[in-house]
């Protein structure tokens, strides 16, 4: 006897979940089940009731601020569940009404017709490392803002630093020697200095935690291997792996580059081909760190002492890929600049190819 299949659309919010059902093989039969609480226990009651009908259940909900708890809870029970990106859900151009009920019905209908694409759901350990790297990224942003506020305050009162570099020991000594004309202004200055220092210490604490936790991570071999590439420090490697997971899940390097939004946009028709700036789709955190790493390829290819220390103990195949990447990208960087390309365009092109070499190293590191 063939088992009935029911597709369950969930519109998930903080305090509520709207549930819609679509039976397989019935194109018009999509019905609203009801609204339940946003906690897992309320959802589990619905699941038990639906399971009592004997149907095979397939769940779907949109990725959002509520995370992946529902996905992990349902899959732990042996149920089929996917998470989809809101930006990739097909929507009718003339539809101007949006409600939670309609969203749930639409999810169930589209899941039944097979028009939804599931997003990658990280493991709990990978997500934990991702949270740590994002916490450090937020701390770096706060540090940058704190320092900018301090410099703006000094400039507003006529204090200009004439040294070559900011935030060196000499620059900090210069700040410590600044005397404001009023007591209130001196207190404000000192508070700005303390705030910037506290943010710096926060960044350092989070960096140490990443260094301590990486060796026990299941993807630590991949993190170590990626550091064979020039410009890919521990933080950049950890951020890339925490955000993307196992890079070999991409079928090709081109697929990875497109996922990161580093490929040119295109609007072609007939004999006309038009390509524009990069698409900037996908993961912006990885795109940012790759762009940061790409700056280092403006110099001639060489293995510095720092890079040699990172290469120590790595497989010979990984070292060959890393050297090949350095020779190609350093040469390509200079050639593109010589052709008159904008520097930012060259950096973006370098970041795109750097992602491809990362994929190659992952294929050489992680066994099939």
N, C-alpha and C positions, 0 to 999 in steps of 0.2 A: 504494500500500500504506500502510495506516494505521500510524503509528509508535506503539509501546508507550510508556506514560507510567508512570514510577515515582516515587513520593513518598518522600523520604528524610528521616526524623526523626533529628536529632542532639541528644543530651543532652550538653552541653559542660561540661567541668570543667577545672581547671588542668592536670592530668596525663593526662586520658583523655577520649575521646569515644565514647559508645555510639551505634551506628548501627542503625537499623531501616528496613525497606523495606515499602512498600505499593503493590501494583500497581493501576492504575486499573481500575475495573469489577469488581473482586473484593472484595466487602464483607468476607469473612472471612479473606482471605489477607494477613495482616500478619506479617512474619517478622523475627526478630532477626538482623542481619548479623554483629555482633561488636563488640568493643571495641578501639580503636586509641589511639595516643598523642595527647596534647593539642596537639601542634605541627601546623603547617600542612602540613609535608611528609608526615606520616602520613596526614592527611586527603586530600591530593592523590593518594596511592597508591590509596586507596579510590575516589576519583572516577574515576581512569583505568580501574580494573577495571570499575566500573559503566558507564562510557561504552562499553567494549568490547562490551557486550551489545546496543548499538544502541538502548537506551531513552532517552526524553526525561526528564531528571532535574529534579525540583523539590525543593529543600532547604528545611528549616525548623529553627530552633533558638530557644531562649528567650533573651531579653535577660538579661545577668548581668555578673559582674565581668570576664569575658574580653573584653568590648567587641565591636567590630564588625569585627575583623580577618578572621574567617571570611566574613562577608557580603561584604566588599570583595574578598577573594581570589576567591570564587566568581563574583561578578558581573563581575569583570575578565576571567574566562574565558568570559563569555557565558552563564553558567548562571543559572537562576532560583533565587532564594533570598529568603526573608523572615525577619524577626526578629519574634517575638511577645512580648507582655508576660506574665509568669507569672500575674499576677492576672486576666488575661482568658481563660485557658485553661479550658474547661469541665471540671468534675470531678464524678464521681459522689459523692453524699452518703454512701453506704455504703462507699466504698472506703477501707480503713484500711491498705493496704499500698503503700508508695512505695519503689521502687528505680530505679536509673539505667536498667536495662533496660526496665522498665515505662514510664518517662517517654518514652524514645525511641519505643517502640511506640505510645504514646498520641499523640505528636506526628505520627507518620506517618499514623495512622488519621484524626485530626482534619483534617490538611491535605488528605487525599484527599477528605473529605466537605465541605470548604469551610467549616469552622466556626471557623477561626482568623482573627484580624484582625492585619494587619501593623502594626508601630509605625514611626514616622518615623525614618529613619537619617540623621544629619547627614553632610555632606561632611567630608572630612578637615580642610579649613581651618576650617569652622564648629566642629568638635569641638575643634580646637586653641584657638580663641578661648574656647570654653566651658570648657576646662581652666584657662585663664588667669583667667577671671572667678571660677570656683569656688575657685581658689587664693587669690585676693584675699578671697573670702568667708570662707575658713578662717582667713586671717590676721586678719581683723576679729574673728572669734570669739575667737581667741587673745588679741588685744589687749584685748577686753572682759574676758576671764577674768583676764588679768594685772593689769589695773587694779583689778578687784574684790578680788583677793587682796591687793594693796597697801593698799587702803582698809580692808579687814578687819583687816589687821595693825596699822594705825595706830589703829583704833577699839579693838582689844583692849587697847592700851596707853594708852588714855585721851586720844588726840589726835583732836580733832574740829575740822573746818574750818567756820568760821562765814561764809564768803563766799557769794555768790549762785550761782556756777557752778563745777563741777569741771573740771579739766584745762585751765583757762585759764593764762595766764602768772602771774597772782597765786597761783593754786592750786599751781602747780609751785614757785614761790618759797617758798611756805609749807612744802611737803614738804621742800625743800632745807634749811630752817631747823630742822627737827625734830631734836632730840638725844635719843638713847635712853640710859637709865641704865647699860647694860652694853655693853661693846665687841662682844660676840657679837651682841647685838640690833641694833647700829648696822650691822654687816656684813650681817645679814639684810635690814635695811631697804634698804640700798644695792643689794643684789642684786635685790630686788623692783623698785626704781626702774629699774635697768638692763634688766631683763627687759621691763618695760612699754615702755621707750624703744625697745628692739630690735624689738618687735612693731609699734610705730608706724612705724618706718623701713621695715619689711618691707611694710606696707600701702602706704606712699608709693611704694616701688620698683615694686610691682605696678601701682599706679595709673598711674605714668608709662609703664610698658610698654604698658598698654592704650591710653593716649593716642597713643603712637607707632605702634602696629600697626593701629589702626582705619582710618586713611586708605588703606592698601593692601588692605583687606579688600573682597571683592566686594559685601558687603552694607553698606558704609559709607554709601551714599546713604540707606538706610532708617534707619540709626542716627542720622544727622543730622536726618532728617525727624521722627523720634519725639521728639527733644528740643524740638520746637516746643510740645509739651504741657507744661503747668505741672507741676512736681514731677518731671519725667522728666529727670534729669541724664544725663551721658555714661555713668556706670556702670550706671544703671538701664536705659538704652536698649541698651547692649551686652549686658547680662545677658539681657534679653528676647529679643533677636535671636539670640544665641548658643545659647540654650536651645531656642528654637522654630523658628529658621530663617526662611524666607520665610513671613510671616504670611498671605499670600494663598493658601497651600495649604489653608486652612480655607474652606469654602464660604460661611460666614456668620459674623457677629460672635457669634451665639448659640452656634455650634459652638465657637468659641474660648473663650468664657466657661465653657462646660461642660467643655472640655478642661482648663482651669486649676482646676477644682473650686470655682469661685466662685458656682455656682448653688445654690439651696436643695435639700436632700434632700427626698424626698416619699414618703409611704406612704399611698396613697389606695385606697379600695375602695368600690364602689357610689356612694352619694350623699355619702360622707364623704371629705373632702380634708384631709390632714394634711401640713404642710410643716415641716421642721426646720431645723437649722443647715446651713451650706454643706457640700458633699460632700467637699471637700479631696482630690479625686482629681487625677491629672495632675501637672504640674510644680510642686513646692513652691518652687523657687528663684524662679521668675517671680511666683508668688503672693505671696511675701514682699516683693519689690521693688515690686510694684504697691501693696501695702498701705502701704509706706513712702511712696510718691509720693502716695497718697490723702490723707495728713495735711495736705498743703499747701492743700487746697481748703476748709479751714475759714475762710479769709480771703476778703474780697471779691475779685471778679474784677478783675484789672489786669495790665498788661504791664510788668513791672519792667525795669530796665536790663539785668539778667542775662538775662532772657527775650528782650528785644529783640536782644541780641547773638547769641543762638542762632537767632532768626528770620531774621537777615540772610542773604540769598541763597537762601532757600527759596521754592518755588513758591507763588503766591498761593492756590491751592486748599488746600495744606497749612496755610497760615496761617489760612484761613477755618475749616477743621475744628478747628484748635487753639483758636481763639477761641470757637467754638461750644461746644466741650467745656468750656472754662473757665467760660463763662456758665452753662451747664446744671449742671455739677457743683458749682460754688460755691453756686448757688441751692438745689440739691437738698440739699446738706449742711446748710444752715441750716434748711430746711423740715423735714427729718427730725428734727433736734435739737429744733426747736420743738414737734414732735408727741410728744416724750417718748421717742424711740427711744434705745436705748443707744448710746453714742458708738462703741464697737467695731463695732456693727452698721452704723452709718452709714458708717464707714470701709470696711467690707467691701463695702457696696453701691456706694460711690464707686469702689473698686478694680475692681469688676465692670464698671461702665460705662466706666471708663478703658480697660480692655482692648478694649472695642468701638470706641472712638475710635482706638486704636492700629491696629486692623484696617482702619478706614476710611482712615487715613493711608497704610498700606501699599498699599492698593488704588489710591490716588491717586499713589503714588510709583513702584511697580514696574510697568512696562508688561506687558500680557498677551502 
